[in-house]
């Protein structure tokens, strides 16, 4: 009845690709803002906006991951309770 769930992990190549992609994207935006023909305060505003967007994206990803992990834990607890009840149940016991 109980199924052992395999923990899914990303490969090293996938992790590297994600990190490199993030670094390239952030670097490209930084270079674009630096070379933009605008006043310094406009470039500073855009830089702060990019940093804020980046931290917000990390926070959102963490919240989504935490919610998913919490759902898995609740599901495992419910499954364990059900298995315990079924194991303790004796269908031949007199009522």
C-alpha positions in Angstrom: 0.0 0.0 0.0 2.7 2.5 0.8 4.6 3.8 -2.1 8.1 5.2 -1.7 8.3 8.4 -3.6 11.5 9.1 -5.4 13.0 12.5 -4.6 13.4 14.4 -7.8 16.6 16.3 -8.3 17.8 18.4 -11.1 20.9 17.4 -13.0 24.1 19.4 -12.6 23.8 20.5 -16.3 20.3 21.8 -15.8 21.4 23.7 -12.6 24.4 25.1 -14.5 22.2 26.2 -17.4 19.8 27.9 -15.1 22.6 29.8 -13.2 24.4 30.8 -16.4 21.1 31.9 -18.1 20.2 34.0 -15.1 23.7 35.6 -15.0 23.7 36.4 -18.7 20.2 37.9 -18.5 21.1 40.1 -15.5 24.4 41.1 -17.1 22.8 42.0 -20.4 20.2 44.2 -18.6 23.0 45.8 -16.5 25.1 46.5 -19.7 22.0 47.9 -21.4 21.2 50.2 -18.6 24.9 51.3 -18.3 25.1 52.2 -22.0 21.6 53.8 -22.2 21.6 57.4 -23.4 19.7 58.9 -20.5 20.3 60.8 -17.3 22.1 59.1 -14.4 18.9 59.2 -12.3 16.9 57.3 -15.0 19.6 54.6 -15.2 19.8 54.4 -11.4 16.0 54.0 -11.2 16.0 51.3 -13.8 18.9 49.5 -12.0 17.0 49.6 -8.7 13.8 48.3 -10.5 15.8 45.4 -12.0 17.2 44.5 -8.6 13.7 44.7 -7.0 12.2 42.6 -9.8 15.0 40.0 -9.3 14.5 39.7 -5.5 10.7 39.5 -6.0 11.2 36.7 -8.5 13.3 34.7 -6.0 10.8 35.3 -3.3 7.9 34.2 -5.5 9.8 31.0 -6.4 10.5 30.2 -2.8 6.9 30.8 -1.8 5.6 28.5 -4.6 8.2 25.8 -3.6 7.3 26.1 0.1 3.6 25.7 -0.7 4.2 22.7 -2.9 6.4 21.1 -0.2 3.8 21.8 2.5 1.1 20.1 0.3 3.3 17.0 -0.1 3.9 16.8 3.7 0.1 17.1 4.4 -0.5 14.4 1.8 2.0 12.1 3.4 0.6 12.6 6.9 -2.9 11.8 5.6 -1.7 8.7 3.8 0.1 7.5 7.0 -3.1 8.0 9.0 -5.1 6.1 6.5 -2.6 3.2 6.4 -2.6 3.1 10.2 -6.4 2.9 10.4 -6.5 0.2 7.7 -3.8 -1.8 9.5 -5.6 -1.6 12.9 -9.1 -2.4 11.4 -10.2 -6.0 12.0 -13.1 -6.8 9.6 -14.0 -9.9 11.7 -14.4 -8.1 15.0 -17.8 -8.1 16.5 -19.6 -4.8 16.8 
